[in-house]
Structure formats: structure tokens, C-alpha cells
Amino acid sequence: MPYYILGLSYFFQNMLEGLLIHKPDEPIQYMISHLKQDNDHVPRICILGPPASGKTTIGWILEGFPENRDQAWMLQSAGMTPRHVVVLYAPDTVLIERNLGKRIDPSTKEVYHTTFDWPSDPLVQQRLVEAEGISEQETAKHLVEYHRNFPRVFQIYQQILKSINADQPCADVFSQVLTYIRTWCRSAAPFTPRILFCGPPGSGKSLQAALIAQKYNIVNICCGQLLKEAVADKTKLGELIKPYFDSGWPVPDNIVLKLLADRLNRLDCMTDGWVLHGFPKDLDQAEQMERAGIIPNRIFFLNLPSESVMERLAQRMIDPVTGERYHAMYKPAPLPDVQARLKQNPKDTEENIRICLETYYRHAGDLEEFYEDAFYINADQDPYVVFEYIESCIVKPLPHKS
């Protein structure tokens, strides 16, 4: 623990210096970004509690933050989740009494207490002054605010939260806190699903993603749809994407990855999970995803013979009047006049399908080697049979590399 204490004191010193020097417009966001740097191998702890409860900074600790549910959600949406949360509690009368006894040395800024930590040096005793904002009325006001906000914060962290009575000697409080943070919190809750579907065009990726998203209430992410929405919404990225759409050229990987990372880092994806299809399409894109921290924990390759792909795609038609989709074999038009007005998407010509298949199989081997824990499914069968197999793989324990 001493290594972490010293190292992280320096870490927080750098953060405070940055806040004072740069004076960012969004200090909370600046703090979150700073905390996300190189913190994978250190303790992540939140010490929460009312004023004067004895919160302190030991190890990787957020002391006094978050103060409300919105700030807790902000931390979570930024990927900052503590491994331990300690709540220090004590009667309000005790807390008010503690606050009233605080004294500060104006020369050294050291904090003392008239009852618990009175300095032995008479010179220091003489120059101590009462701390600001510690009157009975001000402390009571802070306690009211605390009791109003913190029950909702505790609900967010209830699985990793430990309540400790602060109305006892400091050594006893410290011992209980230290014992708790040395334990590794384990949860019986399921892992957040992060599912990736790969496969040739027409293999049913979008259908299976929709079925999984509907049943498990996770976010369905189609990369192509994300690009279209960005253009339609006229976002900054959408303005960069539009020229590529207009010219028919592929959108650069760095723009696609930026758009994808922004979407997958939103709160709904991080808390509920996601299912992704349409990206990556080659090894370079897969490696870029991993470097960006987008790491699926379930990967499925839907395999389909080229003949079946051609049969599924080349015979698709759309009714330009109603927008309804039909298929010559699986879902023929119900009336002759509807059949007469059906149109084929230019992308569904046999020539375009062959080009897409050649592109997919050119990179499929590299993707399969990269995702060595992937599941392989015969997609040339009833889609609900495929879905049942996918579902059985999702509920199994997560795969891990030896």
C-alpha cells in the first residue's frame, strides 16, 4: 500500500496543478480524463460520507466525489468505476461537534482539532484560527444537502459499497477501511454483453442482432446506420462523411472508428451492453478497434455458402409505394399489381454481390485468426435455430485466452 499512496499522491498533485494552471471550462470532465490515464493497475476507491465524517485520501481515492447521482452517472459513462466504495457515517450531532472543533494553522495550512488533534507546540497553538464554513448552521445546511443527495448515489454503488461507523477511534475506522479495500469485490451479476457479428453479406447479421437486442434489451449498433444517421443529423462527423457518401467512396477508418467509439461509450451501451455488426471488415480495422478499447466479449462468425448468399440477396425486391420488402422465394408479393411495381436495389445485382463476397473472403481468414475465441455458426438454416444457438453461447461463461 505505501507504493500506491506515494504514487497516487503525486498523481493527484499533477491533477490539481493542471486544474489551477489550465483552469478548464469543465473541471469535472478534466478530472475524469486525468483519472482515466494509466490507472488500470492501481486501487480504485471512493470514500463517501457527510462533512466531518473523517474522509481522507489514501491510495487511489476519490474523496467527496461524486456528490450526487448525476456526477455518479458521469463517472460511469466515462468508464470510471471504483472497485470499492466506502461510506462513513455518524450521528449529525457528532458531526457538527467535530466540525466546530476544527482549527487551521495559517502558516502551514495544517488542520488541527481542539479535542482530537491539538498541537503540542505552544507557538502553533497561539496562531491557530477557526476554519471557515464550520459554524453549526453551515454544517447543518451541508448535512441536509448530503442526506438529500446521497441515498441515490448509494443505489448506484450498492454492489461494491461498505458502510463504516465513523464515530469511533480513527485507528479502528482505518483498520476496517483497509480490510475492506484489500478484498477483491466479486459480483454474481452477468457480464455486460458486448457482442460482435461477422459474416458475408446476406448471412443474417442484422436479423440476429435485432433478435438479441430485443430479447436482452441491449443496444443494436449497425455501423452503416450510424454513418447515415450522422449525415442526416448534420453533425460535425456527418459533414465529414457526406462527401464520401455523395461520391460513393468508402468512409476512412479513422472517421468510422471515432463515430463508433463515441456511440459505444454512451451510458446505454456501457450499462446495458451492445451488439455490433458491419464493422470491422478487415484485420486493420479490428486492431484499431482493440486499440480504441472496443473489445467484444462474444464474437460470432455466421457462415453461409456463396450460392445461398446469391439466392438470398439477388431475389430481394422492394415496393417503392409502401416500402415493403419482398423475396421471390421466401416472401413473394401478394398481388400481381404489387409484383409489377417491385424494384431491385442496385446493390443486389449478382455482379455487386460477387464483388462484396470476394472482399469479405479476402479478409475473413485474418479476422478469424484475430478473434481466436469466436463461435462459428452455420447460418444456412432457419434464423430462429441460429438465434437459439447464439443465445446458448451468450449465457455460457465468458471465454478466456490461456
VOMI-198882 format. One record per residue (C-alpha): residue number from 1; residue in one letter; x, y, z. Coordinates in steps of 0.1 Angstrom, whole numbers, plus 5000, padded with zeros to 4 digits. Layout:
<rs>
<r pos="NUM" code="a" px="X" py="Y" pz="Z"/>
...
</rs>
This chain:
<rs>
<r pos="1" code="m" px="5000" py="5000" pz="5000"/>
<r pos="2" code="p" px="5028" py="5026" pz="5007"/>
<r pos="3" code="y" px="5038" py="5024" pz="4970"/>
<r pos="4" code="y" px="5003" py="5033" pz="4959"/>
<r pos="5" code="i" px="4999" py="5060" pz="4985"/>
<r pos="6" code="l" px="5030" py="5078" pz="4973"/>
<r pos="7" code="g" px="5025" py="5073" pz="4936"/>
<r pos="8" code="l" px="4989" py="5084" pz="4937"/>
<r pos="9" code="s" px="4996" py="5114" pz="4959"/>
<r pos="10" code="y" px="5019" py="5125" pz="4931"/>
<r pos="11" code="f" px="4991" py="5116" pz="4906"/>
<r pos="12" code="f" px="4966" py="5138" pz="4923"/>
<r pos="13" code="q" px="4991" py="5166" pz="4928"/>
<r pos="14" code="n" px="4996" py="5167" pz="4890"/>
<r pos="15" code="m" px="4958" py="5168" pz="4885"/>
<r pos="16" code="l" px="4954" py="5197" pz="4909"/>
<r pos="17" code="e" px="4982" py="5216" pz="4893"/>
<r pos="18" code="g" px="4966" py="5211" pz="4859"/>
<r pos="19" code="l" px="4933" py="5225" pz="4873"/>
<r pos="20" code="l" px="4950" py="5255" pz="4887"/>
<r pos="21" code="i" px="4972" py="5263" pz="4857"/>
<r pos="22" code="h" px="4949" py="5255" pz="4828"/>
<r pos="23" code="k" px="4916" py="5264" pz="4845"/>
<r pos="24" code="p" px="4895" py="5243" pz="4822"/>
<r pos="25" code="d" px="4859" py="5252" pz="4814"/>
<r pos="26" code="e" px="4847" py="5218" pz="4825"/>
<r pos="27" code="p" px="4868" py="5209" pz="4856"/>
<r pos="28" code="i" px="4848" py="5177" pz="4864"/>
<r pos="29" code="q" px="4854" py="5164" pz="4829"/>
<r pos="30" code="y" px="4891" py="5174" pz="4831"/>
<r pos="31" code="m" px="4894" py="5154" pz="4864"/>
<r pos="32" code="i" px="4877" py="5124" pz="4849"/>
<r pos="33" code="s" px="4900" py="5125" pz="4818"/>
<r pos="34" code="h" px="4930" py="5127" pz="4842"/>
<r pos="35" code="l" px="4918" py="5098" pz="4863"/>
<r pos="36" code="k" px="4915" py="5076" pz="4832"/>
<r pos="37" code="q" px="4952" py="5079" pz="4825"/>
<r pos="38" code="d" px="4973" py="5048" pz="4834"/>
<r pos="39" code="n" px="4950" py="5037" pz="4863"/>
<r pos="40" code="d" px="4944" py="5000" pz="4854"/>
<r pos="41" code="h" px="4968" py="4986" pz="4880"/>
<r pos="42" code="v" px="4960" py="5007" pz="4910"/>
<r pos="43" code="p" px="4933" py="5006" pz="4936"/>
<r pos="44" code="r" px="4901" py="5025" pz="4926"/>
<r pos="45" code="i" px="4883" py="5036" pz="4957"/>
<r pos="46" code="c" px="4856" py="5061" pz="4965"/>
<r pos="47" code="i" px="4853" py="5074" pz="5001"/>
<r pos="48" code="l" px="4819" py="5090" pz="5007"/>
<r pos="49" code="g" px="4803" py="5105" pz="5037"/>
<r pos="50" code="p" px="4789" py="5137" pz="5053"/>
<r pos="51" code="p" px="4811" py="5166" pz="5064"/>
<r pos="52" code="a" px="4835" py="5158" pz="5093"/>
<r pos="53" code="s" px="4830" py="5120" pz="5089"/>
<r pos="54" code="g" px="4867" py="5115" pz="5086"/>
<r pos="55" code="k" px="4870" py="5111" pz="5048"/>
<r pos="56" code="t" px="4907" py="5111" pz="5037"/>
<r pos="57" code="t" px="4928" py="5104" pz="5007"/>
<r pos="58" code="i" px="4946" py="5070" pz="5009"/>
<r pos="59" code="g" px="4956" py="5052" pz="4977"/>
<r pos="60" code="w" px="4936" py="5057" pz="4946"/>
<r pos="61" code="i" px="4907" py="5075" pz="4961"/>
<r pos="62" code="l" px="4880" py="5100" pz="4951"/>
<r pos="63" code="e" px="4872" py="5118" pz="4983"/>
<r pos="64" code="g" px="4839" py="5137" pz="4984"/>
<r pos="65" code="f" px="4831" py="5130" pz="4948"/>
<r pos="66" code="p" px="4806" py="5121" pz="4934"/>
<r pos="67" code="e" px="4783" py="5143" pz="4954"/>
<r pos="68" code="n" px="4750" py="5134" pz="4936"/>
<r pos="69" code="r" px="4736" py="5109" pz="4912"/>
<r pos="70" code="d" px="4743" py="5129" pz="4881"/>
<r pos="71" code="q" px="4780" py="5130" pz="4889"/>
<r pos="72" code="a" px="4780" py="5093" pz="4896"/>
<r pos="73" code="w" px="4764" py="5087" pz="4862"/>
<r pos="74" code="m" px="4790" py="5110" pz="4846"/>
<r pos="75" code="l" px="4818" py="5089" pz="4861"/>
<r pos="76" code="q" px="4802" py="5057" pz="4850"/>
<r pos="77" code="s" px="4796" py="5070" pz="4814"/>
<r pos="78" code="a" px="4833" py="5079" pz="4812"/>
<r pos="79" code="g" px="4843" py="5044" pz="4822"/>
<r pos="80" code="m" px="4854" py="5053" pz="4857"/>
<r pos="81" code="t" px="4840" py="5027" pz="4880"/>
<r pos="82" code="p" px="4855" py="5022" pz="4915"/>
<r pos="83" code="r" px="4863" py="4988" pz="4927"/>
<r pos="84" code="h" px="4854" py="4997" pz="4963"/>
<r pos="85" code="v" px="4831" py="5024" pz="4978"/>
<r pos="86" code="v" px="4833" py="5032" pz="5015"/>
<r pos="87" code="v" px="4806" py="5052" pz="5032"/>
<r pos="88" code="l" px="4815" py="5067" pz="5066"/>
<r pos="89" code="y" px="4785" py="5076" pz="5087"/>
<r pos="90" code="a" px="4779" py="5091" pz="5122"/>
<r pos="91" code="p" px="4751" py="5109" pz="5140"/>
<r pos="92" code="d" px="4746" py="5145" pz="5129"/>
<r pos="93" code="t" px="4752" py="5158" pz="5164"/>
<r pos="94" code="v" px="4786" py="5141" pz="5164"/>
<r pos="95" code="l" px="4795" py="5155" pz="5130"/>
<r pos="96" code="i" px="4785" py="5191" pz="5140"/>
<r pos="97" code="e" px="4806" py="5189" pz="5171"/>
<r pos="98" code="r" px="4836" py="5177" pz="5152"/>
<r pos="99" code="n" px="4833" py="5205" pz="5127"/>
<r pos="100" code="l" px="4831" py="5231" pz="5154"/>
<r pos="101" code="g" px="4864" py="5220" pz="5168"/>
<r pos="102" code="k" px="4885" py="5224" pz="5136"/>
<r pos="103" code="r" px="4914" py="5249" pz="5137"/>
<r pos="104" code="i" px="4938" py="5258" pz="5109"/>
<r pos="105" code="d" px="4974" py="5270" pz="5111"/>
<r pos="106" code="p" px="4976" py="5299" pz="5087"/>
<r pos="107" code="s" px="5013" py="5295" pz="5083"/>
<r pos="108" code="t" px="5014" py="5258" pz="5073"/>
<r pos="109" code="k" px="4977" py="5253" pz="5064"/>
<r pos="110" code="e" px="4977" py="5222" pz="5087"/>
<r pos="111" code="v" px="4943" py="5212" pz="5101"/>
<r pos="112" code="y" px="4940" py="5205" pz="5139"/>
<r pos="113" code="h" px="4912" py="5198" pz="5163"/>
<r pos="114" code="t" px="4905" py="5211" pz="5198"/>
<r pos="115" code="t" px="4896" py="5176" pz="5211"/>
<r pos="116" code="f" px="4913" py="5150" pz="5189"/>
<r pos="117" code="d" px="4944" py="5166" pz="5174"/>
<r pos="118" code="w" px="4956" py="5196" pz="5195"/>
<r pos="119" code="p" px="4993" py="5206" pz="5187"/>
<r pos="120" code="s" px="5018" py="5203" pz="5214"/>
<r pos="121" code="d" px="5038" py="5234" pz="5204"/>
<r pos="122" code="p" px="5025" py="5265" pz="5222"/>
<r pos="123" code="l" px="5035" py="5288" pz="5193"/>
<r pos="124" code="v" px="5014" py="5267" pz="5169"/>
<r pos="125" code="q" px="4985" py="5268" pz="5194"/>
<r pos="126" code="q" px="4986" py="5306" pz="5196"/>
<r pos="127" code="r" px="4984" py="5311" pz="5158"/>
<r pos="128" code="l" px="4956" py="5287" pz="5151"/>
<r pos="129" code="v" px="4924" py="5302" pz="5137"/>
<r pos="130" code="e" px="4889" py="5288" pz="5133"/>
<r pos="131" code="a" px="4882" py="5272" pz="5099"/>
<r pos="132" code="e" px="4858" py="5289" pz="5076"/>
<r pos="133" code="g" px="4823" py="5275" pz="5070"/>
<r pos="134" code="i" px="4822" py="5253" pz="5101"/>
<r pos="135" code="s" px="4795" py="5270" pz="5121"/>
<r pos="136" code="e" px="4766" py="5249" pz="5134"/>
<r pos="137" code="q" px="4742" py="5265" pz="5109"/>
<r pos="138" code="e" px="4766" py="5260" pz="5079"/>
<r pos="139" code="t" px="4774" py="5224" pz="5089"/>
<r pos="140" code="a" px="4737" py="5216" pz="5093"/>
<r pos="141" code="k" px="4730" py="5230" pz="5059"/>
<r pos="142" code="h" px="4757" py="5208" pz="5043"/>
<r pos="143" code="l" px="4742" py="5178" pz="5061"/>
<r pos="144" code="v" px="4708" py="5184" pz="5048"/>
<r pos="145" code="e" px="4722" py="5186" pz="5013"/>
<r pos="146" code="y" px="4741" py="5154" pz="5019"/>
<r pos="147" code="h" px="4711" py="5134" pz="5032"/>
<r pos="148" code="r" px="4691" py="5146" pz="5002"/>
<r pos="149" code="n" px="4715" py="5135" pz="4975"/>
<r pos="150" code="f" px="4735" py="5105" pz="4987"/>
<r pos="151" code="p" px="4708" py="5078" pz="4991"/>
<r pos="152" code="r" px="4705" py="5078" pz="4952"/>
<r pos="153" code="v" px="4743" py="5077" pz="4949"/>
<r pos="154" code="f" px="4744" py="5047" pz="4972"/>
<r pos="155" code="q" px="4719" py="5029" pz="4950"/>
<r pos="156" code="i" px="4743" py="5031" pz="4921"/>
<r pos="157" code="y" px="4772" py="5015" pz="4941"/>
<r pos="158" code="q" px="4752" py="4992" pz="4963"/>
<r pos="159" code="q" px="4770" py="4961" pz="4950"/>
<r pos="160" code="i" px="4805" py="4974" pz="4960"/>
<r pos="161" code="l" px="4796" py="4995" pz="4989"/>
<r pos="162" code="k" px="4807" py="4992" pz="5026"/>
<r pos="163" code="s" px="4793" py="5013" pz="5054"/>
<r pos="164" code="i" px="4816" py="5020" pz="5083"/>
<r pos="165" code="n" px="4807" py="5038" pz="5116"/>
<r pos="166" code="a" px="4830" py="5069" pz="5118"/>
<r pos="167" code="d" px="4820" py="5075" pz="5155"/>
<r pos="168" code="q" px="4849" py="5055" pz="5168"/>
<r pos="169" code="p" px="4887" py="5059" pz="5171"/>
<r pos="170" code="c" px="4905" py="5068" pz="5139"/>
<r pos="171" code="a" px="4927" py="5037" pz="5141"/>
<r pos="172" code="d" px="4896" py="5015" pz="5142"/>
<r pos="173" code="v" px="4880" py="5032" pz="5112"/>
<r pos="174" code="f" px="4912" py="5030" pz="5093"/>
<r pos="175" code="s" px="4916" py="4993" pz="5101"/>
<r pos="176" code="q" px="4881" py="4985" pz="5088"/>
<r pos="177" code="v" px="4886" py="5005" pz="5056"/>
<r pos="178" code="l" px="4919" py="4989" pz="5049"/>
<r pos="179" code="t" px="4905" py="4954" pz="5055"/>
<r pos="180" code="y" px="4877" py="4961" pz="5030"/>
<r pos="181" code="i" px="4897" py="4976" pz="5002"/>
<r pos="182" code="r" px="4922" py="4948" pz="5004"/>
<r pos="183" code="t" px="4894" py="4924" pz="4994"/>
<r pos="184" code="w" px="4886" py="4918" pz="4958"/>
<r pos="185" code="c" px="4850" py="4926" pz="4952"/>
<r pos="186" code="r" px="4833" py="4899" pz="4931"/>
<r pos="187" code="s" px="4798" py="4900" pz="4917"/>
<r pos="188" code="a" px="4774" py="4873" pz="4907"/>
<r pos="189" code="a" px="4759" py="4896" pz="4882"/>
<r pos="190" code="p" px="4763" py="4886" pz="4845"/>
<r pos="191" code="f" px="4789" py="4904" pz="4824"/>
<r pos="192" code="t" px="4778" py="4933" pz="4803"/>
<r pos="193" code="p" px="4773" py="4917" pz="4768"/>
<r pos="194" code="r" px="4795" py="4932" pz="4741"/>
<r pos="195" code="i" px="4786" py="4911" pz="4710"/>
<r pos="196" code="l" px="4801" py="4912" pz="4675"/>
<r pos="197" code="f" px="4786" py="4896" pz="4644"/>
<r pos="198" code="c" px="4808" py="4889" pz="4614"/>
<r pos="199" code="g" px="4799" py="4871" pz="4582"/>
<r pos="200" code="p" px="4793" py="4875" pz="4545"/>
<r pos="201" code="p" px="4765" py="4897" pz="4531"/>
<r pos="202" code="g" px="4732" py="4880" pz="4535"/>
<r pos="203" code="s" px="4742" py="4858" pz="4564"/>
<r pos="204" code="g" px="4716" py="4873" pz="4587"/>
<r pos="205" code="k" px="4738" py="4896" pz="4609"/>
<r pos="206" code="s" px="4713" py="4924" pz="4611"/>
<r pos="207" code="l" px="4684" py="4900" pz="4619"/>
<r pos="208" code="q" px="4703" py="4881" pz="4646"/>
<r pos="209" code="a" px="4714" py="4914" pz="4661"/>
<r pos="210" code="a" px="4678" py="4927" pz="4662"/>
<r pos="211" code="l" px="4666" py="4895" pz="4679"/>
<r pos="212" code="i" px="4694" py="4896" pz="4705"/>
<r pos="213" code="a" px="4689" py="4933" pz="4712"/>
<r pos="214" code="q" px="4652" py="4928" pz="4716"/>
<r pos="215" code="k" px="4654" py="4899" pz="4740"/>
<r pos="216" code="y" px="4682" py="4911" pz="4762"/>
<r pos="217" code="n" px="4675" py="4948" pz="4760"/>
<r pos="218" code="i" px="4709" py="4957" pz="4747"/>
<r pos="219" code="v" px="4718" py="4984" pz="4721"/>
<r pos="220" code="n" px="4718" py="4973" pz="4685"/>
<r pos="221" code="i" px="4746" py="4991" pz="4666"/>
<r pos="222" code="c" px="4748" py="4989" pz="4628"/>
<r pos="223" code="c" px="4779" py="5007" pz="4616"/>
<r pos="224" code="g" px="4763" py="5016" pz="4583"/>
<r pos="225" code="q" px="4732" py="5030" pz="4600"/>
<r pos="226" code="l" px="4754" py="5051" pz="4623"/>
<r pos="227" code="l" px="4771" py="5067" pz="4593"/>
<r pos="228" code="k" px="4737" py="5075" pz="4577"/>
<r pos="229" code="e" px="4723" py="5090" pz="4610"/>
<r pos="230" code="a" px="4754" py="5112" pz="4614"/>
<r pos="231" code="v" px="4749" py="5126" pz="4578"/>
<r pos="232" code="a" px="4712" py="5131" pz="4583"/>
<r pos="233" code="d" px="4717" py="5148" pz="4617"/>
<r pos="234" code="k" px="4743" py="5171" pz="4601"/>
<r pos="235" code="t" px="4768" py="5165" pz="4629"/>
<r pos="236" code="k" px="4804" py="5176" pz="4626"/>
<r pos="237" code="l" px="4814" py="5140" pz="4617"/>
<r pos="238" code="g" px="4784" py="5138" pz="4595"/>
<r pos="239" code="e" px="4797" py="5167" pz="4575"/>
<r pos="240" code="l" px="4830" py="5149" pz="4570"/>
<r pos="241" code="i" px="4812" py="5117" pz="4560"/>
<r pos="242" code="k" px="4788" py="5133" pz="4535"/>
<r pos="243" code="p" px="4813" py="5139" pz="4506"/>
<r pos="244" code="y" px="4822" py="5102" pz="4507"/>
<r pos="245" code="f" px="4786" py="5092" pz="4506"/>
<r pos="246" code="d" px="4780" py="5115" pz="4476"/>
<r pos="247" code="s" px="4810" py="5102" pz="4457"/>
<r pos="248" code="g" px="4805" py="5066" pz="4465"/>
<r pos="249" code="w" px="4839" py="5062" pz="4481"/>
<r pos="250" code="p" px="4844" py="5043" pz="4514"/>
<r pos="251" code="v" px="4845" py="5064" pz="4546"/>
<r pos="252" code="p" px="4880" py="5065" pz="4561"/>
<r pos="253" code="d" px="4885" py="5041" pz="4590"/>
<r pos="254" code="n" px="4896" py="5069" pz="4615"/>
<r pos="255" code="i" px="4862" py="5087" pz="4610"/>
<r pos="256" code="v" px="4842" py="5055" pz="4613"/>
<r pos="257" code="l" px="4861" py="5045" pz="4644"/>
<r pos="258" code="k" px="4856" py="5079" pz="4660"/>
<r pos="259" code="l" px="4819" py="5077" pz="4654"/>
<r pos="260" code="l" px="4817" py="5042" pz="4666"/>
<r pos="261" code="a" px="4837" py="5049" pz="4698"/>
<r pos="262" code="d" px="4815" py="5079" pz="4706"/>
<r pos="263" code="r" px="4784" py="5057" pz="4703"/>
<r pos="264" code="l" px="4797" py="5027" pz="4723"/>
<r pos="265" code="n" px="4809" py="5050" pz="4751"/>
<r pos="266" code="r" px="4775" py="5064" pz="4758"/>
<r pos="267" code="l" px="4758" py="5054" pz="4790"/>
<r pos="268" code="d" px="4732" py="5030" pz="4775"/>
<r pos="269" code="c" px="4759" py="5009" pz="4758"/>
<r pos="270" code="m" px="4782" py="5008" pz="4788"/>
<r pos="271" code="t" px="4754" py="4998" pz="4813"/>
<r pos="272" code="d" px="4732" py="4976" pz="4791"/>
<r pos="273" code="g" px="4757" py="4962" pz="4766"/>
<r pos="274" code="w" px="4757" py="4963" pz="4728"/>
<r pos="275" code="v" px="4756" py="4941" pz="4697"/>
<r pos="276" code="l" px="4777" py="4954" pz="4667"/>
<r pos="277" code="h" px="4776" py="4944" pz="4630"/>
<r pos="278" code="g" px="4791" py="4960" pz="4599"/>
<r pos="279" code="f" px="4825" py="4967" pz="4615"/>
<r pos="280" code="p" px="4853" py="4956" pz="4615"/>
<r pos="281" code="k" px="4857" py="4943" pz="4579"/>
<r pos="282" code="d" px="4894" py="4936" pz="4579"/>
<r pos="283" code="l" px="4923" py="4930" pz="4603"/>
<r pos="284" code="d" px="4935" py="4966" pz="4604"/>
<r pos="285" code="q" px="4900" py="4978" pz="4615"/>
<r pos="286" code="a" px="4899" py="4950" pz="4642"/>
<r pos="287" code="e" px="4933" py="4961" pz="4655"/>
<r pos="288" code="q" px="4922" py="4997" pz="4656"/>
<r pos="289" code="m" px="4891" py="4988" pz="4675"/>
<r pos="290" code="e" px="4911" py="4970" pz="4701"/>
<r pos="291" code="r" px="4935" py="4999" pz="4705"/>
<r pos="292" code="a" px="4905" py="5022" pz="4710"/>
<r pos="293" code="g" px="4893" py="4999" pz="4738"/>
<r pos="294" code="i" px="4864" py="4984" pz="4719"/>
<r pos="295" code="i" px="4867" py="4948" pz="4729"/>
<r pos="296" code="p" px="4838" py="4924" pz="4724"/>
<r pos="297" code="n" px="4834" py="4895" pz="4748"/>
<r pos="298" code="r" px="4813" py="4874" pz="4723"/>
<r pos="299" code="i" px="4823" py="4871" pz="4687"/>
<r pos="300" code="f" px="4802" py="4851" pz="4662"/>
<r pos="301" code="f" px="4810" py="4842" pz="4626"/>
<r pos="302" code="l" px="4779" py="4834" pz="4606"/>
<r pos="303" code="n" px="4789" py="4812" pz="4578"/>
<r pos="304" code="l" px="4769" py="4809" pz="4546"/>
<r pos="305" code="p" px="4777" py="4793" pz="4512"/>
<r pos="306" code="s" px="4781" py="4817" pz="4483"/>
<r pos="307" code="e" px="4751" py="4801" pz="4465"/>
<r pos="308" code="s" px="4729" py="4807" pz="4494"/>
<r pos="309" code="v" px="4741" py="4843" pz="4496"/>
<r pos="310" code="m" px="4732" py="4848" pz="4460"/>
<r pos="311" code="e" px="4698" py="4833" pz="4465"/>
<r pos="312" code="r" px="4690" py="4854" pz="4495"/>
<r pos="313" code="l" px="4702" py="4888" pz="4481"/>
<r pos="314" code="a" px="4697" py="4887" pz="4443"/>
<r pos="315" code="q" px="4660" py="4879" pz="4446"/>
<r pos="316" code="r" px="4652" py="4907" pz="4471"/>
<r pos="317" code="m" px="4628" py="4934" pz="4459"/>
<r pos="318" code="i" px="4612" py="4965" pz="4474"/>
<r pos="319" code="d" px="4578" py="4981" pz="4468"/>
<r pos="320" code="p" px="4585" py="5018" pz="4460"/>
<r pos="321" code="v" px="4550" py="5027" pz="4471"/>
<r pos="322" code="t" px="4548" py="5011" pz="4505"/>
<r pos="323" code="g" px="4585" py="5005" pz="4512"/>
<r pos="324" code="e" px="4577" py="4968" pz="4520"/>
<r pos="325" code="r" px="4604" py="4943" pz="4512"/>
<r pos="326" code="y" px="4597" py="4910" pz="4493"/>
<r pos="327" code="h" px="4616" py="4880" pz="4482"/>
<r pos="328" code="a" px="4609" py="4859" pz="4451"/>
<r pos="329" code="m" px="4611" py="4826" pz="4471"/>
<r pos="330" code="y" px="4606" py="4834" pz="4508"/>
<r pos="331" code="k" px="4581" py="4863" pz="4507"/>
<r pos="332" code="p" px="4565" py="4868" pz="4472"/>
<r pos="333" code="a" px="4543" py="4898" pz="4466"/>
<r pos="334" code="p" px="4507" py="4891" pz="4475"/>
<r pos="335" code="l" px="4491" py="4907" pz="4444"/>
<r pos="336" code="p" px="4500" py="4910" pz="4407"/>
<r pos="337" code="d" px="4500" py="4948" pz="4406"/>
<r pos="338" code="v" px="4524" py="4948" pz="4436"/>
<r pos="339" code="q" px="4546" py="4923" pz="4418"/>
<r pos="340" code="a" px="4547" py="4945" pz="4387"/>
<r pos="341" code="r" px="4560" py="4976" pz="4405"/>
<r pos="342" code="l" px="4587" py="4959" pz="4426"/>
<r pos="343" code="k" px="4622" py="4973" pz="4422"/>
<r pos="344" code="q" px="4656" py="4958" pz="4429"/>
<r pos="345" code="n" px="4683" py="4977" pz="4449"/>
<r pos="346" code="p" px="4713" py="4982" pz="4426"/>
<r pos="347" code="k" px="4735" py="4968" pz="4453"/>
<r pos="348" code="d" px="4716" py="4934" pz="4450"/>
<r pos="349" code="t" px="4727" py="4927" pz="4414"/>
<r pos="350" code="e" px="4747" py="4895" pz="4410"/>
<r pos="351" code="e" px="4778" py="4914" pz="4400"/>
<r pos="352" code="n" px="4778" py="4936" pz="4431"/>
<r pos="353" code="i" px="4771" py="4906" pz="4453"/>
<r pos="354" code="r" px="4801" py="4887" pz="4439"/>
<r pos="355" code="i" px="4823" py="4918" pz="4445"/>
<r pos="356" code="c" px="4812" py="4920" pz="4481"/>
<r pos="357" code="l" px="4817" py="4883" pz="4487"/>
<r pos="358" code="e" px="4853" py="4885" pz="4472"/>
<r pos="359" code="t" px="4860" py="4914" pz="4495"/>
<r pos="360" code="y" px="4847" py="4896" pz="4526"/>
<r pos="361" code="y" px="4866" py="4863" pz="4520"/>
<r pos="362" code="r" px="4898" py="4882" pz="4512"/>
<r pos="363" code="h" px="4899" py="4894" pz="4549"/>
<r pos="364" code="a" px="4878" py="4867" pz="4566"/>
<r pos="365" code="g" px="4908" py="4845" pz="4574"/>
<r pos="366" code="d" px="4927" py="4873" pz="4591"/>
<r pos="367" code="l" px="4897" py="4882" pz="4612"/>
<r pos="368" code="e" px="4892" py="4846" pz="4623"/>
<r pos="369" code="e" px="4928" py="4844" pz="4634"/>
<r pos="370" code="f" px="4925" py="4877" pz="4653"/>
<r pos="371" code="y" px="4893" py="4866" pz="4671"/>
<r pos="372" code="e" px="4905" py="4832" pz="4681"/>
<r pos="373" code="d" px="4878" py="4828" pz="4708"/>
<r pos="374" code="a" px="4850" py="4833" pz="4682"/>
<r pos="375" code="f" px="4820" py="4810" pz="4678"/>
<r pos="376" code="y" px="4812" py="4797" pz="4643"/>
<r pos="377" code="i" px="4776" py="4791" pz="4632"/>
<r pos="378" code="n" px="4760" py="4776" pz="4601"/>
<r pos="379" code="a" px="4737" py="4804" pz="4590"/>
<r pos="380" code="d" px="4722" py="4783" pz="4562"/>
<r pos="381" code="q" px="4693" py="4772" pz="4583"/>
<r pos="382" code="d" px="4661" py="4786" pz="4599"/>
<r pos="383" code="p" px="4670" py="4820" pz="4615"/>
<r pos="384" code="y" px="4654" py="4811" pz="4648"/>
<r pos="385" code="v" px="4675" py="4779" pz="4650"/>
<r pos="386" code="v" px="4706" py="4802" pz="4645"/>
<r pos="387" code="f" px="4693" py="4825" pz="4672"/>
<r pos="388" code="e" px="4689" py="4797" pz="4697"/>
<r pos="389" code="y" px="4725" py="4786" pz="4692"/>
<r pos="390" code="i" px="4737" py="4822" pz="4695"/>
<r pos="391" code="e" px="4718" py="4826" pz="4727"/>
<r pos="392" code="s" px="4732" py="4794" pz="4742"/>
<r pos="393" code="c" px="4767" py="4808" pz="4736"/>
<r pos="394" code="i" px="4759" py="4841" pz="4752"/>
<r pos="395" code="v" px="4748" py="4826" pz="4785"/>
<r pos="396" code="k" px="4779" py="4803" pz="4788"/>
<r pos="397" code="p" px="4809" py="4816" pz="4808"/>
<r pos="398" code="l" px="4830" py="4842" pz="4790"/>
<r pos="399" code="p" px="4858" py="4827" pz="4770"/>
<r pos="400" code="h" px="4893" py="4835" pz="4781"/>
<r pos="401" code="k" px="4927" py="4830" pz="4765"/>
<r pos="402" code="s" px="4951" py="4806" pz="4781"/>
</rs>
